[in-house]
């Protein structure tokens, strides 16, 4: 999460750990122990990383708690320096050195061990001539909420953050699950762990009530189970072994996030998306200018994403739904009073925020005050999305209610595609 300015991108993790007594002092020592160490010589791996202050990439001393402990939030940054040598230049120099070795030793082929030694020597020699590229990944650890925000969605960078975080604090970060951490009632979350996926391909493909697949009939039976067992276990106990292949609860979470994007798209376009975020304050949400898709029938050509001034009404976007595609991400806008937010909601990892543009903060230039203002705005945005998510999950967990919602969405899709087809014909 960029704490200073500009758009924010954050991956959320659950950190199920209760800090020990006096944890701030012990954490200060642990952060400093793995703090970034400046050195003129590049390491053998051509990568060096360590913790630094969020507001000063050259500072790795965490003894002053006021610099990184902001109330119940711990704020620090992972600095990663990498040395990059131009590939063509490296190959040319290596070929020259190999040629010189062959001439000196009167050989026609260079042994693998010798080539590796020449490669390593050349790599360090050339790396010492270039400046490293510094990457800064901000970390915000909310102790009270047990949530850690990581300022990148790059998989390799997140893997490194999780590794160094564990080495520093002895705590493993668990990828954040919106069914567990966005206010969804436990009973509803249990039902949604094993629901099957619906497509929105058109009213003709909608099954009659009761005429559902074998898997879905089992899931529906499990949804009404009152024995206190985990829904997924109930489903698995009633399915043949061959049917269990690929039956992974996390996969259904991903489908749920994509279906949630379709739900937002529909209600903002056809109904209303006014909601109470906190203290009687009302908010309005709408789809912005970009929708990205995945899946669909492979025999049909379609774009992977749609960008237009009115993506929600775009014929190509509606056709993608009719082609059994689902949104993988969607740009949205939210207005609360006079504050307007723009952000992208990602389906996988579920409900990730990307490119969040917060309202302009007009306050003191002091880092802590600026941080609190930005945190308040982010929480306001999260509260609005959470209210809609809980509304969707409650609807999605009730078969009859969701059946009716899907019928309306499919009719909406069919009319939009047919109308545009007629308009083009005219």
Secondary structure, DSSP 8 states (H G I E B T S, - for coil): --SSSS-EEEEEEE------TTHHHHHHHHHHHTB----SS--TTSEEEEEEBTTBTT------GGGTEETTEEEEEEEEEE----HHHHHHHHHHHHHHHHHHHT-SS--HHHHHHHHHHHHHHHHTTS--EEEEEEEEEETTTTEEEES---HHHHHHHHHHHHHHHS---EE--HHHHS---HHHHHHHTT------S-GGG---TT---HHHHHHHHHHT--S---HHHHHHHTS-GGGGTT--HHHHHHHHHHHHHHHHHHHHHHS--EEEEETTEEEEEEEEEEEEEEE--TTS---SEEE-TTGGG-HHHHHHHHTTEEEEEEEEEEEETTEEEEEEEETTTTTEEEEEE-----S-S-HHHHHHHHHHHHHHHHHHHHHHHHHHHHHHTSHHHHHHHHHHHHHHHHHHHHHHHHHHH-
